Amino acid sequence: MKNVVLMILMIVSVFAVAQNPLAWNNGSFPIKLYKINPVDNDWYQSGDSIYSIYKISDVYYANAVKWSKSSVGFAMAFANDSDVLLKNGFLGSDSIYWGRCRGGVITQLKTISFSGEYATFVPLGVITVKDNLYYSMKPIWPEVTEFLIDKPTTSKALKFYQFLPGYSKLTPQWTTGSFTPELSETTAKLTISKGKNGIIFLNACTVRFSKQDVAKGYFYLTINAEPLKNSGSNYKSKKYKIYWLNE
């Protein structure tokens, strides 16, 4: 009896931590987009996630995913973005693989026919699909360590885009895109701007400078960023000297 209970707990644990593979695209229009009518696809259930999948050396990777709560499903695939150094989508000669994800399990789908905007598939076996390789990109930080700005005013709190219009030149590529600022060697007051989902809007964060801060002529800004999930990088922050001329 104890062995049965232990087995059940192990199975529950596996499904509790199961995660669907991460898909990615650059926001462009899909190169393939089909509707899935359950009349022609009796395997489809409302709430299924449909993946487009690319393959490298017998390993499957997620390209795009579309979830639908309606009775009609959707299948879409995106072209490879050459600005990303790792393969993330489809080239013209690539085969597009399809899969249905339900409960964290992906079943490969074989294309039977296309009719206008609709596609018909049949399920094959279960396959393992890894996160899109985009999420393996390591962050690339700017080479600069100092940044010259116009002399800030002390009359009001200034948003980053007002006193630091080039702030985007200090943020890294290939991270989650959420950046947390920290100030040092200054008494200026930093106020963080957050959305309802907790994401920090760097451009809307504010700094209130005192006359003493401005007279000093500089402060240090540390930008913290979260690397992409599979990058394996610990390079999560960089410190910059922000300065201005007092003449």
N, C-alpha and C positions, 0 to 999 in steps of 0.2 A: 504493500500500500504506500509506504514511504517513497519507494522508487517511482511509482506512478505520479504522486504529488510533485516530486522533484522534476520529473520530465515535463509536467504541465507548466511548472514555474519557468523552466528553461525555455519552453516554446513561447510563453507569454513575454518573457524578457527579450527574445529575439525580435518579435514583432513590435515591441514597445520602442526599441531603438532603431528600427528600420527607417531609412530615409530614402526618399526618391532621389535619383541622380539629378544633379543641377544642370539645367539647360542654359543656353546663353545665345543672344543674337545682338547685333548692333542697332536694332530698331528699324532697320530697313524693311521693305515689303518682302514677304516670303516668295521664294522662287517656285514653290509648290504649295497649293492650298486646296484642300478637298473637304467636302462635307461627308459625314458618315451617317447614312440612313439606317436605323436599326431594322427596317423591313428587309434590307439586303445584307445586313450584318447582324445576325442573331446573337453574336457573341458580345455585342456592345451593350453596356448599361449606362444609364445616366450617372455621371460622376466619375466615369473612367477618364484617365489622363492618357492622351495619345502622344507618343514620342516620335520624332524623326531621329534617326541614329546613323552615325557614320562609323566606319570601321578602319582600323589601322593594325596591320599584323595580327589579325584574328581577335583583336580587342575592340569591343563596342563602346562608343562614347555618345552621350546625349547631345543632340543639336538643339532642337526646340521641343517644347511641350505645350499642349493645349488641353485645358480642363474645361469641361462643359457640364453644367447642371441641367441642361435641357435634354430633350429626347434625341436631339441630333448632335453628333460628335464632329470634331474637326481634326484634320491632320495637316500640319504645315511644316515646311522645311526652309532653311535659310542658307544662302550662299556663304562661302568662306570669306571672312574679312581679312584681307591681306595686311592690314595695319597691325593685326595681332600676330605675334611671332610664332605662335603655336596654332596648329590646325584646329579650327573651331566650327567649320561648316563644309559645304559641298562645292567642289569644283565641277566643271562641266562634264567631265568623264566619270565622276564618282557615282557609285550605286547608292541609292537612298534606301535605308532599312527603316522599318516601322515597328512600333511596339505599343502594346496596351499595358498601362500600369494600373493595378488594382491591389490595394492593400500592401503596397511596397514591392509587389512581385510584377516583373515585366515579362509579358508573353509576346514573342515575335509574331508579326503579322505578315502574311504573304499577299501581295497584290494580285487580285484576280482580274479586275477590269476597272476602267474609268469611263464614266458617262457624263460628259459636260463637267459640272462642278462636283459631282459625286464620285466616290470610289468604293469599291467592294474588296474586302480583305477576308482571309481566313486565318485563324490562329494556328500557330505552329507550337514549338516548345518554349519553355522558360529560358530566358537568357539573362546574363549579367551585364548591366550597362553602367559604365563609370561616368563621373561628372565630366562635363565639357572641359576640354583641356585649357580653355580660357582661365579657369580657376587655378591653374598651375603657374600662371604668370607671376614672376617675382616683381616687387615694386621697384620702380626706377625714380630716384629722387633727383631734383635739380642739382647741378654742380655748384651753383652759387652758394656763398655762405654769408654774404652781406647784401643789403638791399637799401638803396637810397630813395627816400620819399620827400615830398614837400613838407615843410614845417607844419606840424599839426596845430590846430587851434585849441584853446582851453575853454571856450565859451559854452560848449555843449559836448555831450557824448557823441562820438563819431563811430559810424559803422565801418567795418573793414573795407568795404568797397569805396568809402569816402576818403579815408586817410591812407589806405593801402590799395590803390586801384589795381596794382599788379600782383595781388595776393595769389592768383591762380598760378603764377610762375614759381611759387614756392611749394606747391602741393605735388605729390608724386603721381605717376601713372601706375595703373594696374594695382589698385587697392579697392576696397569696398566703396570708396567715394565719400566716406564720412570722416571729417577731420575735426580734431579737438585742439584748440589753441591754448597755450600757456604763456604768461609773461614773466620775465625775471629781470632783476636789476632795475626796477622801476616801481614807483608807488601808484602808477596809473591803475584805475579800476576797470577790470575786464568783466563784462556781462555776457554770458553764453546765451545764444538764441537756439531754442529747440522747438521742433514740431511736435504734434500730438503723438507721433510714433517714437519720439525720443531722439530722432536724427538731428544732429547739430547742423545749422545753416551758417557756415563760416562767414559768408558775405554779410550776414545780418548781425553777427556778434558785434558788440560795441566796446569802445575804450574811452574812458574819460581821463584826459590828461590834466595835470596840475601845471602851474607855472614852473615849478621846480623840475618836473619831468621834461618840459620843453627846453628849459635852460640846459639840462644835462646833454641833450642832443642825440640820445640813442636809448634803445632798450633791446632786450633779447626776446625773440619770439620762437617758441618751440611748437611745431606742428606734429601732432600725433595722428597716426593713421593705422587702420587695420589691414594687414595684407590679405590677399585672397586665400580662400580656404585651404587649397592644396599647394601653396607656394613654398611652404617650408621655410619662409623667411622670418627672421627676428628683427629686421630693420624696420622698426615701427615708428620712429620719430627722427626729426632733424631740428637743430637749433640754428637760428639765423640772427644776425645782428641787423636791426632795423635802425637806420640813422638818418639825420637831416642836417642841413647847414643852418646855423643860427645867424649868419651875417645878414 
